[in-house]
Amino acid sequence: MPATLDPLLLPMISPARLGSSKWLLHLRWMAVAGQFVTILIANSLSGINLSLVPLISLVGFTAITNLVYQIWLRRHHRSSGPSMLGSNEASTSGGASDLDGEPSLLQSVAIGLMLLDLVTLTLMLYFSGGTDNPFSFFFFVNLAVGGVMIRPRASWLMPLFAIAGYTFLLRHSVAVEGITIERPENGFDLRISSLLLAFSACAAVVTYYVTQTAGELQRREEELRRAQADQAARYRLEGLTTLAAGAAHELATPLSTIDVIVRELSRHLEDCEKPESVDTDLRLIDGQLEMCRQILARMRSAAGDSMAQRWDKTTVGELIDVTLEGIRDPHRVDIDDADIDPIEAQPLWVPCEAVAQAIRNLIHNGLDASDEDGRVRVDAKLIQGSSSDSSSQPGVGKLELTVQDQGQGMTSDVLERAGDPFFTTKEPGRGIGLGLFLTRNVISQLGGELNFESVPGVGTKAIVRLPLVQSDDR
C-alpha cells in the first residue's frame, strides 16, 4: 500500500523539489495553517477585536482553492504520465528555468494562484489594520516565492499587484485598536508617500535579485547535470576501451593459433589431390581471420585509443580518401566530386584515423540499412560558424559531412535512442550497438556534433559537423 500511495495525497509530508508545483502546494497548505493559528492567537491572547468572519472566510477560501489545486495536480499527473509531469515540473523549477520553452499549463496555473494569494493577503490586511499590521511584511514573502516559481518576465506581475494592494491599504482598511495609526484625512502626507516609495523599491529589488539568483542556480544545476552526464559517458567509454583491449589480448592467441594451423594445413595440402572446395574454404578461413583482427583493432581504436594518437594535419580530400579505404562494397558509395573538389584542399587538424573510422561507421550503417542494390551518398561542404553557435568556438567555420542512405528510415523512438550503447536494430550477429555510440564520442571529443534526420520509408541522413580549428587545449 505505501508503495502505491500518491505523494500528492500527503502534501505536508511528501518531499517536493524547490520551485516545483508540489512545492507551491506545500507552501499554501503551510500558509493556511499559519494564518488560522495566527488569527486564533491574536484574537484570544492579545485582546484585539478582529473581524473574525471575513478573516476566517479568506483562510477557508485559500484552503478550498488549494484543495482544488491538489486534485487538479493529481489528475494532471495521471493524464500526462510521470515523464510528462517531470518535464513540466522542470519547467517550473526556478525563476529562470526553461526560458526558451513555451509556457506550460502548470506555470500558468501557478502564476494565477500566486496573484490570487496576493489579493487574499491584501483583503486579510484590510480587515486587520492595513499597512499598520506587522504582517504586511508578508508581501515580500510572496514576492520571494514568486521569484523562485515564475519565469522572470511573468514574475514582475507580482510586485505590480503587491504595490497596488499596498497603495490601497495605505488609504483604506478596517481600524484595529492598538495597531492602527491615525492617517491624514485627504491625500498622501510625507510619511505615507515615503512608505509607498520604500515598499515599491523593496518589492522591485527583492523580485530582481530573487529571480536572478534562482536563474543562476538553475543554470548551475543544468551545468552540473551536463557534467555528470559527460562523466558517466567517459566512464562507459573507459569500460568499453578496457573491454576492447581485453578482448583483443585474449583473442590474439587463439586467432594466431588458428592462423598458423591454416597456413600449415595449406602448405601440407599443396601437393595432394583435393576438391577445389577445400582451397576455397581455407582461403575463406584466412580471410575471416584477417577480418577478425581488423574488427578488434577498429573496436579498440574507436573506443578511445585513437584519440590518444597523434593529431594529423590533413585536408578534407585526404580525410575522405582514408575513410573510403576501409569501406566494404565501395561500389555502392557515391561521392559528388563537384561538391568535394572546391574544398578538397581545405586544411584540417584532427586525428585522421579516428575521424575516418567514425565516418566509416556511419557509411557501414547506411549500407546495412539499405537494400542490396541500395546506395549511400556522401557529401561534404564548409559552413560558416556563428557567435550564437554553442557547439564550437564562436565564429569558427565547420566541415559538414553528410551520409545519406536509402533504407527504411527510423521512427522517432529509435531516433531518440540512436547512439545509446548496446542499442541496435540490426539482426542478431550483425552488430552489438556500439558503432554510433563510439562515433558520437569521437566527434564530440573534437568539439563537433552528430545529428540525424530520418523519414520512415525514405531513408536516414547522418550529419557530422567538425570545427576546422580546434581549441588551444588540443
Secondary structure as the mmCIF struct_conf table of DSSP 4:
data_model
#
loop_
_struct_conf.conf_type_id
_struct_conf.id
_struct_conf.beg_label_comp_id
_struct_conf.beg_label_asym_id
_struct_conf.beg_label_seq_id
_struct_conf.end_label_comp_id
_struct_conf.end_label_asym_id
_struct_conf.end_label_seq_id
HELX_RH_3T_P HELX_RH_3T_P1 PRO A 2 THR A 4
HELX_RH_3T_P HELX_RH_3T_P2 PRO A 7 LEU A 9
TURN_TY1_P TURN_TY1_P1 PRO A 11 ILE A 13
BEND BEND1 SER A 14 SER A 14
TURN_TY1_P TURN_TY1_P2 LEU A 18 GLY A 19
BEND BEND2 SER A 20 SER A 20
HELX_RH_AL_P HELX_RH_AL_P1 SER A 21 LEU A 45
BEND BEND3 SER A 46 SER A 46
HELX_RH_AL_P HELX_RH_AL_P2 LEU A 52 SER A 91
TURN_TY1_P TURN_TY1_P3 THR A 92 THR A 92
BEND BEND4 SER A 93 GLY A 94
TURN_TY1_P TURN_TY1_P4 GLY A 95 ASP A 100
BEND BEND5 GLY A 101 GLY A 101
HELX_LH_PP_P HELX_LH_PP_P1 GLU A 102 SER A 104
HELX_RH_AL_P HELX_RH_AL_P3 LEU A 105 TYR A 126
TURN_TY1_P TURN_TY1_P5 PHE A 127 GLY A 129
HELX_RH_3T_P HELX_RH_3T_P3 GLY A 130 ASP A 132
BEND BEND6 ASN A 133 ASN A 133
HELX_RH_3T_P HELX_RH_3T_P4 PRO A 134 PHE A 137
HELX_RH_AL_P HELX_RH_AL_P4 PHE A 138 MET A 149
BEND BEND7 ILE A 150 ILE A 150
HELX_RH_AL_P HELX_RH_AL_P5 PRO A 152 SER A 155
TURN_TY1_P TURN_TY1_P6 TRP A 156 TRP A 156
HELX_RH_AL_P HELX_RH_AL_P6 LEU A 157 ARG A 171
TURN_TY1_P TURN_TY1_P7 GLU A 177 ILE A 179
HELX_LH_PP_P HELX_LH_PP_P2 THR A 180 GLU A 182
BEND BEND8 GLU A 185 GLY A 187
HELX_RH_AL_P HELX_RH_AL_P7 LEU A 190 HIS A 268
TURN_TY1_P TURN_TY1_P8 LEU A 269 ASP A 271
BEND BEND9 CYS A 272 CYS A 272
HELX_RH_AL_P HELX_RH_AL_P8 GLU A 276 ALA A 302
TURN_TY1_P TURN_TY1_P9 ALA A 303 GLY A 304
HELX_RH_3T_P HELX_RH_3T_P5 ASP A 305 ALA A 308
BEND BEND10 GLN A 309 GLN A 309
HELX_LH_PP_P HELX_LH_PP_P3 ARG A 310 TRP A 311
STRN STRN1 ASP A 312 THR A 315
HELX_RH_AL_P HELX_RH_AL_P9 VAL A 316 GLU A 325
TURN_TY1_P TURN_TY1_P10 GLY A 326 GLY A 326
BEND BEND11 ARG A 328 ASP A 329
HELX_RH_3T_P HELX_RH_3T_P6 PRO A 330 ARG A 332
STRN STRN2 VAL A 333 ILE A 335
HELX_RH_AL_P HELX_RH_AL_P10 ASP A 337 ILE A 340
HELX_RH_3T_P HELX_RH_3T_P7 ASP A 341 ILE A 343
TURN_TY1_P TURN_TY1_P11 GLU A 344 ALA A 345
STRN STRN3 PRO A 347 VAL A 350
HELX_RH_AL_P HELX_RH_AL_P11 CYS A 352 ALA A 369
BEND BEND12 SER A 370 SER A 370
TURN_TY1_P TURN_TY1_P12 GLU A 372 ASP A 373
STRN STRN4 VAL A 376 ILE A 383
TURN_TY1_P TURN_TY1_P13 SER A 387 SER A 388
TURN_TY1_P TURN_TY1_P14 SER A 390 SER A 391
BEND BEND13 SER A 392 SER A 392
TURN_TY1_P TURN_TY1_P15 PRO A 394 GLY A 395
STRN STRN5 LYS A 398 GLN A 404
BEND BEND14 GLY A 407 GLY A 407
HELX_RH_AL_P HELX_RH_AL_P12 SER A 412 ARG A 417
TURN_TY1_P TURN_TY1_P16 ALA A 418 GLY A 419
TURN_TY1_P TURN_TY1_P17 PRO A 421 PHE A 422
BEND BEND15 LYS A 426 LYS A 426
HELX_LH_PP_P HELX_LH_PP_P4 GLU A 427 GLU A 427
TURN_TY1_P TURN_TY1_P18 PRO A 428 GLY A 429
BEND BEND16 ARG A 430 ARG A 430
BEND BEND17 GLY A 433 GLY A 433
HELX_RH_AL_P HELX_RH_AL_P13 GLY A 435 GLN A 445
TURN_TY1_P TURN_TY1_P19 LEU A 446 GLY A 447
STRN STRN6 GLU A 449 VAL A 455
TURN_TY1_P TURN_TY1_P20 PRO A 456 VAL A 458
STRN STRN7 GLY A 459 PRO A 467
BEND BEND18 LEU A 468 VAL A 469
TURN_TY1_P TURN_TY1_P21 ASP A 472 ASP A 473
#
